[in-house]
């Protein structure tokens, strides 16, 4: 993890140094964003669980480091987790995080962008819900998540000249949510953002 962060910082420093005299770099901006989550979990690297539907909301700051490249840092509240269904009912694990993504955004033209970057998250709440007929788990059992989560995001989107963005992003969690079975967060995020 330290190696990844050090590599990112060195890359950013080099880009800032090379482009320090570039007068064509667009202005930095900040704004609000929010949207819809389809979250799941992968246990032991196997296929994903059923998806939990939720939302995300937060703030961002986008700083251009070259004509077609920007760094965007965000702070967002994100509803994550998963569902497991069988013939007798549904178990829902609700995991809510404060996430801090750092995205490198590449603009092939003025309006379309691709993005990739690391994300750190802190679990702020969790809740387990069992419907009345779901018998696989002890209904008094709680699943205490690890406080810290991390992973990588990949995505893209469209940004208008007035600063309104539509984006889609996939999160590939790398940290284990619990100690057993190596569960990792997965999820799609669909967002609407507004520069202020």
Secondary structure, 3 states (H helix, E strand, C coil): CHHHHHHHHHHHHHHHHHCCCCCCCCCCEEEEEEEEEEEEEECCCCCECECEEEEEEEEEEEEEEECCEEEEEEEEEEEEEEEEEECCEEEEEEEEEEEEEEEEEECCCCCEEEEEEEEEEEEEEEEEEECCCCCCCCCCCCCCCCCEEEEEEEEEEEECCCCEEEEEEEEEEEEECCCCCCCEEEEEEEEEEEEC
